[in-house]
Every structure is written in structure tokens, then in C-alpha cells.
């Protein structure tokens, strides 16, 4: 079954996994298999005043809706584009006296769209909202309690003159949001800023080593009347060669975890048992739990102690980061690395997690040389574990490249930036803001490298001047988020 703009994919019944998507033609790495606008989407509660409610870009100055005083937009273009979806919300917020939580707002936007268009197939959708999985029957007591609270809040917010829905149907919509809400990021891809429902994407099954990736593209709203005007959308992109008839898979969780942990996470968040090849054969588990080889191979007891120490340290680090105590984070990382280095192998995920945090926080504190050393070791480990075209790998290599540039290590920095660019061309495409940023960095570091090779003394003189007016960005403040899953699960 195919539908408007979705000719290259087909929904099919998979064995033991419900529906799935399969390719109707051949795709090569980097090809966009399909792009899909959100059925409905909202900005997170904590960011409603700093993120545009239409394109989800982070902006310095936003225009506020004069009616409800709640919604914010880049400009009139984004405000006009939002009106169809914001109109009912606007008057409901005024009537209610305040805006409800993101979950309630998203459910309400879905219901208003159903009121306008019906709950059948909308244009370009392979499945209707009614046919999406809700997994309400699998909810535990705590989740059921949250569901009841959400339904009550929804009924308080929902206007009496709008179409009225039964309790069971409202519960279905909240179940759909819980299991299928996709995490939206800002234009730099550095922060999760909202949640949306994309019915076609929901049909793609999980595989820990997938052949596709999903990228959120904020679109280009500035060029309203030009050929460059594009809508906010997700893009399903091929990571490897895909033949007609192959199932299209994406990964719902970060691969950087042993198979048992990934399976637990998938069961808890998405209510299914992962039976992909990587989980069944525990592929790469040995790398992720690697210990130092050689004559003085550590005992099983020592390894166990160091891993427990690492887990305890990661908890302390999380607490210190929440409180903004970044020097304390660095101290904890250094202590942990001292214990890990004689015992754990260079691809051990506990070592890699500490290296990642240390390089990110030290970069933020502008201690770039030490940060670059840790970033290099982290990337070397990641390259042995991740799929070569993994978006998270590309972002990590990009950050490592920028860190090396800041440390004045121009050759290594340029090499890493080129490697990251090659990955992101496939995962994000050439027109994505992150790839465009990276292209600017690549050109800049290439020029600097040429100058460095011709005249080192002049290069350092020029570099000092360049740093006064630097193009390559300083690191954003470290976030306390672990890598988000593909779908947004309310904690």
C-alpha cells in the first residue's frame, strides 16, 4: 500500500512485529527514502519561550502571540504557518487561563486535526491515527495512573463546543503519544526541544544495526515565496545500500550499550523483545566490555570492582552536572580514568562514557588540550563500535574536531572535521544546517592547514587574530541529557 509522496515504500505485515515498512526500489547511502511533515507537534514546556512553535528553531528574539501570550514564533511567516494548528489552542488557552503540559497540548492538537479532517487516512499518510499502536494494555500501574491524570487534565482543557471524544479514544491518543512521540531537536541538533507524531515513521521497525536513520529538519521558513521554502519534516535516510523488498529499519535507542541492556530498555520503553541479529548473537558486546589484554590481565574481581566504581562515579557526575559544578565533574572523571585505564580496554563503554563527559566538560571550561586528548581516545573507541554511518558517531567526531581546532592541533582537527563531514553528508544531507556549519569549518581548517604547512610562525600569528573573530563555535554548555532515544518517552 503506497500513498501520496510515499511511492518508494510499502507497509507490510511482519512476522511477530506487527506492521513494517519495505523498500519499493533501490536506495544508496544518503538517499532520502521519504520526508514526512508532523501530524502534530509541540515545544517542550521548559522551552516554550525560546523555541519557535512552528519550525522548532532556537532564536534570540521571538514574536509572541498577542492573543494567548503563550506561543512564540520566529517571525510573521512562522506565525501565519502556525495559525491553522494554533487557532483552537489559542482560544482554549485563553478560556483555560493557562497553557497545559506538552502531553495535553499535543493530544489536543491531534484531536483538533481529527475534528477538522476526520480520523481516517490523511494525505500522504500510510496509516491513520486510529491504527497506530497505543500499548495501553501493557502499561504498569504507574503508567496507568499517569494516563488517568492526563485524561482528566485533557478534559479540563478541552473546550465544550469542540467535538467530544470518549474516554477510551482519549486514552488511545495518549497511548500513541507515549509510544510513538518522536523527539524534535533545534536546528543545530544539539538539544531536544519538542515532540511530534509522524504516522509513517511509526511504521518503521527497530533494529539495533539499522539500514536507515531519521533526521529532523526544521525546514526553511524565511524563503517564503522562493523555491527554497521547505516545511519542517523528518527525513528517513538510507545508511547503506537497500534493495527493493528489503525491510526499512531504524534504531529506537543508542547502540552504545550491551545487547542485554538495549533489550531491557526497549522492553521498558517500547514493550517488545528485540530479536535483531546483534542482540541474538551479542555482536560487539565483547568490545563494549573489553578489558586490558597482556601479561598482567586483570582478574574478574578487579574488573567487577572498576565497573561498579564507574557506575557510582557516573551517578555522582550526573548530580554535579545538574548543579553546574563542572570542575567537580572534571575531578570525578580524572579519578575514574585513573582506576579504569589499567583495567578496561579502549572500547569499554564505561571508559568511553567517562572520556565523552570529560572531553565535553573540559571543552566548555576551555581546557582544550586535555579535552582533545580524551576526545581522540573516545572517537577511536566509537569508530570500532558504531555503524560507520551513524549520526551520533558523526556528531561526536565533529565535536572532537572542533575541540582539536581550539587546542591548536590543526592537522588532527581538520582530519576529524573531514571525517565528520563525510558521515553527516549521509545521515543529515548537504542542506542540513549542521552539515552546512561543518562545511564552513572544513573550508576554514583546510585554509589554516595549508598556511600552517607553508609557514608555521605566520600561521600562529594569524590564528591569534582569527581567534579574536572566530567562526568555529565554542562548545555549548554541557547538557545533562543522556543520548535521547528515537522516540520521546515521558519519564
C-alpha positions in Angstrom: 0.0 0.0 0.0 1.5 3.3 -1.0 0.2 6.9 -0.8 0.9 10.5 -2.0 4.7 11.1 -1.9 5.3 7.7 -0.3 5.6 5.7 -3.6 9.0 4.3 -2.6 7.8 2.4 0.5 5.2 -0.1 1.3 3.5 -1.2 4.5 3.6 -4.9 5.1 2.8 -7.4 7.9 6.0 -8.6 9.6 6.3 -11.9 11.5 5.8 -11.3 15.2 6.4 -7.5 14.9 3.1 -6.2 13.5 3.4 -3.8 10.6 6.7 -2.7 9.0 8.0 -0.8 6.0 9.7 -2.2 3.0 11.5 -0.5 0.1 9.9 -0.5 -3.3 13.1 0.5 -5.1 16.9 0.6 -4.6 18.4 3.2 -2.3 22.1 4.2 -1.8 23.6 5.6 1.4 22.4 9.2 1.9 19.3 8.8 -0.2 16.1 10.3 1.3 13.6 7.5 1.3 10.8 9.8 2.4 10.2 13.1 4.1 7.2 13.5 6.4 5.7 16.6 8.0 4.4 16.3 11.6 0.8 15.2 12.0 1.0 17.3 15.2 3.9 18.7 17.2 4.6 20.8 20.3 7.5 22.5 22.0 8.6 21.2 25.4 7.1 23.0 28.4 10.5 24.2 29.6 11.4 25.8 26.3 8.1 27.4 25.1 9.5 31.0 25.1 12.9 30.3 23.4 11.9 27.9 20.6 9.7 28.8 17.6 6.4 26.9 17.9 6.3 26.4 14.1 9.8 25.4 12.9 11.3 24.5 16.4 14.4 26.6 15.8 16.1 28.3 18.7 16.1 32.0 18.2 17.4 35.0 20.2 14.2 37.1 19.8 10.8 35.6 19.1 7.4 37.2 18.4 4.7 36.3 21.0 1.1 35.5 20.0 -0.8 38.7 21.1 -3.9 36.7 21.9 -2.9 33.8 24.2 0.6 35.3 25.2 1.9 31.7 25.2 3.0 30.7 21.6 6.3 32.2 20.2 7.4 32.4 16.6 10.5 33.4 14.5 8.5 35.9 12.5 5.2 36.6 10.8 5.9 33.8 8.3 6.1 31.2 11.0 3.1 32.7 12.8 0.9 32.6 9.7 2.0 29.0 9.0 1.0 28.0 12.6 -2.4 29.6 12.6 -4.4 26.5 11.4 -3.0 24.4 14.2 -2.8 27.2 16.8 -6.2 28.8 16.3 -8.2 26.4 18.6 -5.3 26.1 21.0 -5.1 29.9 21.3 -8.8 30.3 22.4 -8.6 27.2 24.6 -5.6 28.6 26.5 -7.4 32.0 27.0 -10.5 30.2 28.2 -8.5 27.8 30.5 -6.4 30.7 31.9 -3.0 28.9 31.3 -1.4 26.5 28.9 -1.5 22.8 29.9 1.5 20.5 29.8 3.2 19.4 26.5 1.4 16.0 26.6 -2.1 17.6 26.9 -1.2 20.2 24.2 -0.1 17.5 21.8 -3.2 15.4 22.4 -5.4 18.5 21.9 -3.7 19.3 18.6 -4.2 15.8 17.3 -7.9 15.9 18.3 -8.5 19.3 16.6 -6.9 17.9 13.5 -9.2 14.9 13.7 -12.2 17.3 14.2 -11.1 19.1 11.0 -10.2 16.2 8.8 -11.6 13.0 10.4 -9.6 10.2 11.8 -9.1 8.3 8.5 -6.1 8.5 6.3 -4.8 12.0 5.8 -2.9 13.0 2.7 0.5 11.3 2.4 -0.2 9.0 5.4 0.2 5.3 5.1 -1.8 4.6 8.3 -4.4 6.5 10.2 -4.1 7.8 13.8 -6.7 5.2 14.8 -4.4 2.4 13.6 -1.3 3.4 15.5 -0.2 1.2 18.4 -1.0 2.6 21.8 0.2 -0.3 24.1 -2.2 0.9 26.9 -2.8 -2.8 27.8 0.9 -3.1 28.6 1.1 -0.1 30.9 2.2 -0.8 34.5 0.3 0.7 37.5 2.4 3.9 37.5 1.9 4.5 33.8 -1.9 3.9 34.1 -2.0 6.4 36.9 -0.2 9.0 34.7 -2.6 8.2 31.9 -5.7 8.8 34.1 -4.2 12.1 35.3 -3.5 13.2 31.6 -7.1 12.3 30.6 -8.5 14.3 33.5 -6.3 17.3 32.6 -7.2 17.0 28.9 -11.0 17.1 29.8 -10.5 20.2 31.8 -8.7 21.9 28.9 -10.8 20.7 26.0 -13.5 23.3 25.1 -17.1 22.3 25.4 -18.0 23.5 21.9 -15.3 21.2 20.3 -16.1 17.7 19.1 -16.4 15.5 22.2 -14.4 12.2 22.3 -15.0 9.1 24.5 -12.6 8.3 27.4 -11.3 5.2 25.6 -10.4 7.2 22.5 -8.7 9.9 24.5 -6.7 7.1 26.3 -5.7 5.7 22.9 -4.3 9.1 21.8 -2.3 9.4 25.0 -1.0 5.8 24.4 0.0 6.7 20.9 1.9 9.8 22.2 3.6 7.7 24.8 4.9 5.1 22.4 5.3 7.0 19.2 6.1 10.6 20.1 9.3 11.5 18.1 11.9 13.7 19.7 12.4 17.0 17.8 15.7 18.9 18.0 16.8 22.5 17.4 18.4 23.5 14.1 21.9 22.5 15.4 20.7 19.1 16.5 22.3 19.7 20.0 19.1 19.8 22.1 15.8 18.0 22.2 13.2 20.8 22.1 9.8 19.2 21.4 7.8 16.1 20.5 5.8 15.3 17.4 3.7 12.5 15.9 4.8 11.2 12.4 2.5 8.3 11.5 4.6 6.9 8.6 7.8 6.9 10.7 5.9 4.9 13.3 5.7 2.0 10.9 9.5 1.5 10.7 10.5 -1.3 13.0 13.6 -1.2 15.2 16.9 -2.9 14.6 20.0 -2.2 16.7 22.1 -2.1 13.5 19.6 -0.4 11.1 19.8 0.4 7.4 18.1 3.8 7.9 18.4 6.8 10.1 15.8 9.5 11.0 16.8 13.2 10.9 14.7 16.1 12.0 14.9 19.0 9.5 13.5 22.3 10.7 12.8 23.5 7.1 13.4 26.9 5.7 10.6 29.3 6.5 12.5 32.5 5.7 12.3 31.9 2.0 8.6 32.0 1.9 7.9 32.9 -1.7 11.0 31.3 -3.2 11.8 27.8 -4.4 13.8 27.2 -1.2 10.8 27.3 1.1 10.6 23.9 2.8 8.4 22.6 5.6 9.5 21.3 8.9 9.7 17.5 8.5 11.5 14.3 9.4 13.6 12.6 6.8 14.1 8.8 6.6 17.6 8.4 5.0 19.4 5.3 3.9 22.6 4.4 5.8 23.6 1.5 3.5 22.6 0.1 0.1 19.0 -1.1 0.3 17.4 -3.4 -2.3 13.8 -3.5 -3.4 11.8 -5.7 -0.9 14.3 -5.1 2.0 12.7 -4.1 5.3 13.5 -0.5 6.3 14.7 -0.3 9.9 15.7 2.4 12.4 17.2 2.2 15.8 15.0 3.4 18.7 17.9 3.5 21.1 21.6 4.4 21.1 23.7 1.4 20.1 26.4 2.2 22.7 25.1 -0.4 25.2 25.5 -4.2 25.6 22.7 -6.2 24.0 21.1 -7.2 27.3 20.8 -3.5 28.4 19.4 -2.4 25.0 16.8 -5.2 25.2 15.8 -4.1 28.7 15.5 -0.5 27.6 13.4 -1.5 24.5 11.1 -3.7 26.6 10.6 -1.0 29.2 10.0 1.9 26.8 8.5 0.2 23.7 7.1 -3.0 25.1 8.8 -5.5 22.7 11.6 -8.1 22.9 14.4 -7.2 20.4 15.4 -10.2 18.4 17.7 -8.5 15.9 20.9 -10.3 14.9 23.1 -8.0 17.0 21.0 -8.9 20.1 20.7 -12.6 19.4 24.4 -13.0 18.6 25.5 -10.4 21.2 27.6 -8.8 18.4 30.1 -6.2 19.7 29.3 -7.0 23.4 32.9 -8.3 23.8 34.2 -4.9 22.5 31.9 -2.9 24.8 33.0 -4.9 27.9 36.7 -5.2 26.8 39.4 -5.5 29.4 43.1 -4.8 29.1 44.9 -7.7 27.4 48.5 -8.8 28.0 50.6 -10.5 30.7 49.0 -8.6 33.6 45.4 -9.3 32.6 43.2 -8.0 35.4 41.2 -10.5 37.4 37.4 -10.8 37.0 37.1 -9.4 40.6 39.1 -6.3 39.7 37.1 -5.7 36.5 33.8 -6.0 38.5 35.1 -3.5 41.1 36.2 -1.0 38.5 32.8 -1.2 36.6 30.9 -0.7 39.9 33.2 2.3 40.7 32.5 3.6 37.2 28.7 3.3 37.7 28.9 5.1 41.1 31.0 7.8 39.6 28.6 8.3 36.7 25.8 8.9 39.3 27.9 11.5 41.1 28.8 13.2 37.8 25.1 13.4 36.9 24.4 15.1 40.2 27.3 17.5 39.9 26.3 18.4 36.3 22.7 19.1 37.4 24.2 21.6 39.9 26.5 23.1 37.3 29.6 22.0 39.3 31.8 21.4 36.2 35.2 21.5 38.0 33.9 18.8 40.3 32.8 16.8 37.2 36.4 17.0 35.8 37.8 15.9 39.1 35.5 12.9 39.2 36.4 12.0 35.6 40.1 12.1 36.2 39.8 9.9 39.4 37.7 7.4 37.5 40.0 7.3 34.5 42.9 6.6 36.8 41.1 3.5 38.0 39.8 2.5 34.6 42.9 2.8 32.5 45.0 -0.1 33.8 41.9 -2.4 33.8 39.4 -1.6 30.9 40.0 -2.0 27.2 39.9 1.1 24.9 36.4 0.2 23.6 34.9 -0.5 27.0 31.7 1.6 27.2 32.3 2.6 30.8 35.7 4.1 29.8 34.1 5.7 26.7 31.3 7.3 28.8 33.8 9.0 31.1 36.0 10.1 28.2 33.0 11.6 26.5 31.9 13.6 29.6 35.5 14.7 30.3 36.1 16.0 26.8 32.7 17.8 26.6 33.1 19.5 30.1 36.8 20.4 29.6 35.9 22.0 26.2 33.2 24.0 27.9 35.8 25.1 30.5 38.2 26.0 27.6 40.8 23.4 28.8 41.1 22.3 25.2 44.4 20.3 25.2 43.3 17.9 27.8 39.8 17.8 26.2 41.3 16.9 22.8 43.3 14.0 24.2 40.2 12.5 25.7 38.1 13.3 22.6 40.6 11.5 20.4 40.5 8.3 22.5 36.7 8.5 22.7 36.4 8.7 18.9 38.9 5.9 18.4 36.7 3.7 20.6 33.5 4.8 18.9 34.8 4.0 15.4 35.3 0.4 16.4 31.7 0.1 17.8 29.3 2.2 15.9 28.0 1.7 12.3 30.3 3.8 10.1 27.3 6.0 9.0 25.8 6.5 12.5 24.6 10.1 13.1 25.7 10.1 16.8 29.2 9.0 15.7 29.2 11.8 13.2 28.2 14.4 15.8 30.9 13.0 18.3 33.6 13.2 15.6 32.5 16.8 14.8 32.8 17.8 18.4 36.2 16.1 18.7 37.4 18.0 15.5 36.2 21.4 16.9 38.0 20.6 20.3 41.3 19.8 18.4 40.9 23.1 16.5 40.5 25.0 19.7 43.6 23.2 21.1 45.6 24.4 18.1 46.0 20.9 16.8 45.1 21.9 13.2 46.1 18.7 11.4 44.2 16.4 13.7 41.3 18.9 13.9 41.0 19.1 10.1 41.1 15.3 9.7 38.3 14.8 12.2 36.2 17.6 10.7 36.6 15.9 7.3 35.6 12.5 8.7 32.6 14.0 10.4 31.5 15.8 7.2 31.6 12.5 5.3 29.3 10.9 7.8 26.9 13.8 8.2 26.6 14.1 4.4 24.9 10.7 4.5 23.0 11.0 7.8 21.9 14.6 7.5 22.3 15.5 3.8 24.2 18.5 2.3 21.5 21.2 3.0 21.0 20.5 6.8 22.2 23.4 9.0 24.6 21.1 10.9 26.2 19.9 7.6 26.4 23.5 6.3 28.2 24.5 9.6 30.6 21.7 9.1 31.3 22.6 5.5 32.3 26.1 6.7 34.6 24.6 9.3 36.1 22.2 6.8 37.0 25.0 4.4 38.3 27.2 7.2 40.5 24.4 8.7 41.8 23.4 5.2 42.9 27.0 4.6 44.6 27.1 8.0 46.3 23.8 7.5 47.7 25.0 4.2 49.0 28.1 5.9 50.4 26.0 8.8 52.3 23.8 6.3 53.8 26.8 4.5 54.8 28.9 7.4 54.2 27.8 11.0 55.2 31.1 12.6 52.8 33.1 10.4 50.1 30.6 11.0 50.2 31.1 14.8 50.2 34.9 14.3 47.2 34.7 12.0 45.5 32.2 14.4 45.7 34.7 17.3 44.0 37.3 15.1 41.4 34.7 13.9 40.5 33.7 17.5 39.5 37.3 18.2 36.9 36.9 15.5 36.4 33.1 15.5 33.9 31.4 13.2 34.2 27.9 14.7 31.9 27.8 17.6 32.7 27.5 21.3 31.1 24.4 22.8 27.6 24.8 24.1 27.1 24.4 27.8 27.2 20.6 28.6 23.7 19.2 28.8 22.8 16.6 31.4 20.8 14.6 28.8 22.0 11.1 28.0 21.6 10.4 24.3 17.8 10.6 23.7 16.0 7.6 22.2 14.5 8.0 18.8 11.0 8.3 20.2 10.3 10.7 23.1 9.2 8.7 26.2 7.7 10.7 29.0 9.7 9.9 32.1 
